[in-house]
Amino acid sequence: MDPALSSDVLAKLRQPRPYPAVSLVMPTHRREPDNAQDPVRLRNLVAEAEKAIQEDPGISRERRVELLEELRRAVADVDLVHAEDGLVVYVASGEHQIWTVARTVPERVVLAETFLTRNLVAAQAAEQPSWALAVAADRISLWSGSPERTTEHTGNGFPFTRSLEDPDVERKEQIGDVPSTFRDEAARQFFREANEALDKVLAADPRPLYVLGEPAALTLLEETGSLRAGTTPLQHGGLARGPAEAVHEAVEPARLARVAAASATVVAELDAARGRREFAGGIDEVWQAAKDGRIRLLAVEDQYRTVVRDEGDHLEPAEAGSPDSRDDMVDEIVERALDTGAEVQFVREDTLLDFGRIAAVLRY
């Protein structure tokens, strides 16, 4: 997913726009031969959006022309060659955004006063993004990671760099006063500045953190700023300059171990909550709890999707494409849970088989 869906970015996406804010959502495919259908589906979806814009009496002629031109610019920027599992396109007056997501999404066109964000939010939560900080004496870099890929973060002052050349090193060698690479005050100040920048990143976008470096570098990082609880140190030097693939490979075993431990913890919490009668299991019960803002912890299987019809006081199973059917109710539950401060955990298929594939620990 690109760019990163931080809380600030999401807040901006949800801001009301002059009507209409147009959202196009469709599933895509990564590989042949399935990806051959993607350009055709996109053309059909764009035609549907154009028709909706042209036939909406609430859109002035001037705004209609502007939106159609912006829509064409957006479509021209879509890269289906590097598609993931879903595509989200946002178009409004004077702006467009394109997002690819590693999660299947339903196909739809929506005209509203705000962009449709629930599929984007659910995909972001399912990706379970993390940070990796790679430290060396002369460079400290920050990497944004997901199960799919890792990319370097180049904001908030990162990467931090400095020269290790000492213009006075010859005199210091003569008197035996050359400090260790990680022990002089310049090194401490360098690491201190990186720590302060890292704190700001984590405050704005909290994620699991992995720190990579040789032992002396990890020690200095800890001395110059307290790392948050749950940080995973990895003694693996030589990655401050990447490449991204190497950083991803170094972090992946620790990430998988964290995911496995988190899944076990989630199942234990759900069992305990059921015993306390603070539990909801199955799409209908969890939806009711989400509407009431009662969810403290939401657990969802990675690939769980279901089609339902909202009957007001409960959900009924429905056939895909039938009148009033909803094929993204799971995504809406995820978005509502996050909006009310719940923790959301995606777990592997069949982990929640005994809980109805989706379950929640309730606040009361």
N, C-alpha and C positions, 0 to 999 in steps of 0.2 A: 504494500500500500504506500502510495507516494503522493503528496508529501505526508509527513507524520501527522496523525490526528491528535494533536495536543488539546487540552481543555480550552485554550484560547482560540485555536482554529475551529473547534466545534461550536463554541459560543458565537463566533462570527458567521458560521454557516447557518445557525439557527436564527440569526437576526432577521426580522421582517424585511422584505423587499417590496418595492412597488409591484403590484400584481401585474403579471404572474412571475413567480419563481418557478422555473421549469426543471423537473427532475426526470432523467431517463435512466432506467436501471435494467440491466440484462445480464444473463449468464454468458460466460465466454469459456473458451477451451484453450488449453496450453499446447496441445499436440495434434498432429495429423492423425487420422483424417477428420476428426471432429471439428477442428478449428476452421474447416472450409465453409461451415455454415455461418460463422460469425459475421462476415461482411454483409451477407444477405439479411440476417436478423437485425443488424444495425440499421441498414437502409430502411427496412420495414418499420422499425421503431421510430426513426427520424420522420418518416412519412406520417406516422400516427401523431407525433408531436406537432408537426406542421399543420395537420388537419385540425387538431385541437386548438391551436393558436388562431388559425384563420376563422374558425367557427365560433369562438368565444365572444359573445356580445359585450363582455366587460373589458375587452382590450381595444384601445383606440387604433385607428389605422396607422398612425405614426409609430406607436409602440409595437404594433404587429410587424411592421417592416423592420424595425430595429431588432426585435427578437429573432426573427427568421434569419437575418444576416449574422447575428451572434451565434445562432445554432449551427449555421454552416461553418463558421470559423471553428467552433468546438469540434465538430465532426472531423474537420481537416486535421486536427491535432491528435485524434485518437490513433493509438498505435496498437493494432490487433496482432502484430507479429510477436510482440512480447506480452501477450495477454496472460492474465492469471485465471481465476475462476469466476470473476464477476467484474462488471464495468458499471461505474456510476458517473453520469455526466450532469453537471449543474449549469444552467443557463439563466441569466437574468439581464436586466438592462445594463449594458456596458461591461459585463463580466461573464466568464465561463470557467469552470473547473472540471478536471478529469481525474477520476480516481480508479485505480485497479485494485481489486481485493482478492485475497486468497480464501474466498468462501463463496459458495453458490448463492446467488440472489435470484429473486423472481423477476420476470420481465414486466415492466410497467412504465407508463408515462403519467406524471402527476403535475398538475398546475395548481399552485397554492400561493400563499403569501410568504411561506418559508420553504426552504429545500427539505426534501425527504431525507432524513439522516439515519433512520433506524437500522437500515442494512449496513451502512458505513460503520456505525457504532458497534454493532454486533460483530462485524468482521474484525474490527480493531481489537475488541475484547478477546475474540477467538485466537488471534495471532499471539497473544500474551507476549508483547514486546519486552525487551530487556535492554540494559545499557552494559557496555563493556569498556572499561577504562584501561588503556595500554600505556604503561609508564616506562620511561627510560630517562637517563641522565640529561639528555638534550631535547627530548620530545615527549609530550604527554597528549595522547589522542583519545577521543571519545567516539564510540561506535554504537549505532542503533541496530539492534538485532531482532530477528524473528525466526521461527522455525525454517522459513524459506531462504532468508538471505541476511547479510549484514552490510551496512553502508556507513561510511564515516560521517559523523556529525561535525559540521563546520560552522556552528554558531556559538554564541556565548564565550567567545575568546578561543575556542578550540580550533585547531590544535595549538597547544602552547609549545614554543620552541626557544632554544637559547644556544649560544655558541659555547663550546667547552674549551676554546683556546684561551689561554692565560698569557697576556703580554708580558707578565713579570715572572713566568714560570722558571726561567734560567736562574734568576737570583734566589728564588724560593728553594730550588733543588740544591743550591750550594749550601744553604743553611738548614736544609732538612725540614722545610716548612710547607711541603706540598700536601694539602689535605686530600682525603679520599673523595672520589667523585660524588658520593652521596653524603658527605659529612661537612662540607664547607657551607658557610652562611648563604652563599648565592644559590646553592642547591635547595636549601631549606626554604628560601623565599620563593623560588621557582615552584616548588611543590605546594607551598602554602597558597599561592595564587590559583593554581589549578584546583586545589581543594575547594576554595571559595567559589570558583566558577561552577564546579560540580554540584555544590550545595544548591545553587540557584536552579540548575537544570532539574535536579531531583525534586525540588519544591514545586516547580511548574509541571513536571511530568514524571510522577513517581513510577518507578519500575524496579524489578530485581536488578542488582548491580553485580557484575563480575569484574574483578581487577586483575590484570595480567602484568607480570614483570618479574625480574629476578629478585631474590629474597631481600637484598639491601634496598631496592627501590620500594618494595612493599612495606618494609619497616619504616622508611622515611615518610611514606605517604600516611601511614597510621600516626606517626609522631607529629605531623604538621596539620592534622585535622582528623577528628574522629569520624570514621566511616560508619554509616548507618547500620543498625541491626539487620542481619540477614544478608549482608554483603558477602560474596564468595571470593576469597583470594585464590588465585591460580599462579603457581610458580612457573611462569612461561615467559621468558624474555624474548627480545627481538621482534616484537610486534607493534611497536609504537608507530612504525611507518606502514603497517599492514603487511601484505595486501588484505583486502576484506575477506577473501576466501580463507586465508590462514587464521584470521581472528575468529571467523565463524567455526572453523574446525577445532580450534583450541577451546572454545566455549561450549560446544555442543554436548560433550559428555556430561558436564556439570549441569547444563540446562535440562537434559533428559532426566538426570537424577532428581533435580528439583521438581520437575513435573510429576514424576512417580511418587515422590514424597507428598506433594500437594494433593494428589488424587487420593492417596490413602487417608490423609487428614480429612479431606472433604467427606469421604464415605463414613468415617468415624463420627464426624460432626452430625451428619444426617441421621445416623443410627441413634445418637444421643438425643437429638431433637425430637425424633419420633417417640422416644420414651417419655419425653417431657411434654408431649402434645404441642410442640412448637414447630410443626413440620407440615409441609405441603408437598404432595407428590403427584405427578401427571400434569399435563398441559392445562386442564381446566382449573384444578386447585391452585396451581402456581399463578395462573393469569389473574384469578380473583385476588390473591395476596399481593400481586404486583400493582393492581389497580388501587388497592388500599394503602400502598406504601409500607407493607408489613415485612418485606423481605430483608433479612440481614445478610444472608449468604445464598446466592443462586448457583446451582450446579447444572451444567448442560453438557450432554454428549456432543462431541465435535461435529458430527455429521447429522445430528437430529433435525429433521424437518417434518412438518405435518401440515395438512390442509384442514382447516376448521371453518365453521360458520358461527359467528357471534350471535347468540340468541338473547343477549342482554344480561341475563342472570347466570348463564353458563355457555360453554362452548360445545358444539356438536361436530363430530367428524363429518367431512364433506369431500366431494369429488373435486379434483383440480379443474378449474374453469367453470364450475357451476355458479349460478347467481349468488352473490354476496359471500362467496368463499374467500378465505384469507389464507395465503400460502406463506406469509412471513410473520406469523404470530410469535414464533420463537424470537425473532429479531426484535419485535416490539416489546416483548417481556424483558429482554436483555437491556434495551434502552431505558425502559421505565425503572428497572431495578437500579441501574447506574445513576439515574437522575435522582433517586431517593436515597443515595448513599450506600447502596448495597455493594458487597464484594461479589464479583462474578468470576467463577472458575469453569473453564471448559475442560472436559476430561475425555479420555479415549472411549471409543465405541464399546458398548456393553458394560462399562463401569457402573452405570446407573440402571441396569436391567431390572433390578428389584424395586426401583423407585419410580418407574414410569418414564425413563430417559431424561426427564427434567425434574428437578426437585429443589426445595428451598428450606433453609432454616429461618424461622420467623422471629421477629422482634417480640411478639406477644401473641 
